[in-house]
């Protein structure tokens, strides 16, 4: 059974002949801008495993870039989707009420850790849409025009979220961009200015927000500060809790809303149902949380949750859309939450973290090219450098490791401002045996490529 299988390459090389033919067709039919570096054409997936059209089996540590926390093709999700699809596929929520939308909003309102006793949720289709809607809501509530985002941030590829995103490779040649978006420095502690203590670093990165107030937008014009609890594309960099507490205080002092972008960190990935629960535990819960990716096991869905007074400030007609809260996607999401809570996938994320961090930390001692290992729960990044003193990024090595690992049945992906981080985002249903097999392939790839 594929769900419990181990990686195995049966063709002389990957891609095999069938996959190579489809990849060639891809090149003829689809823009090269939608690039893919992996020699993989999926035929079926189960749990954390993928089988390609040639019969090769891969253990997947990318999971649709954080979409498949519940794994591929979970039978209970399949059954829920099938049951809903036999009733109706679609009913625009502005036209007909469907109970799945209401039930899913109720379920999220009960568990999402935003400030406020009474919470409300509405749905969109993607993480970028959720982030864009969160900004719209913050502006509607505060009656202010501007937002603050951070270095290393990734929030999406719509015109607004491209502007919010720090890495301009995602926006090359597509301007002009929206106004009113200003950038402060995210606490990338591995790359602090030389000699800076941890306490001084928190003050340094906090001060960068005040510099935005002084140099770009007065605080009274800022509607929201948008933060990823753990930066994804930026390099799997956790936001330190002392800094989050400082940001929360700034927001409280200045009448600014704090938005947590949990598109990638949500749904048990970091060892809790939502990473913002760590914020909540230190008295720094956000005002708005956006979620997507693993919310519906692979179907397009995202959510925006905030307290009632914030949501009710929105003018009618300014939020919502044709496919938002699609009934089939809502059915999947309701089952995802049920399974995650029943099977305690938050605890499984912590158990996975113990296994991989022990191995990664040993590698950091053994291989001089590993500069930093960091993360939260089962969302972990390994940063590769040419020299530990200079911390010069080593993206060429990362690219080689990704390629070598794929040839041997492990799918991993790079991240980071410099493209020198390998991320861990394996489905949380991965078995210990599959985890061990992937770790072995990864380590062999490091040894071969260094």
PyMOL commands that set and color helices and strands:
alter all, ss='L'
color gray80, all
select helices_A, chain A and resi 2-4+17-29+63-66+75-85+99-111+127-142+159-164+168-170+189-191+198-215+219-221+241-254+276-281+293-296+308-311+327-343+345-366+395-407+432-449
alter helices_A, ss='H'
color red, helices_A
select strands_A, chain A and resi 42-46+49-52+57-60+119-124+146-150+181-184+222-227+230-231+237-238+257-262+288-291+302-307+370-376+379-387+392-393+410-411+413-415+421-424
alter strands_A, ss='S'
color yellow, strands_A
deselect
rebuild
show_as cartoon
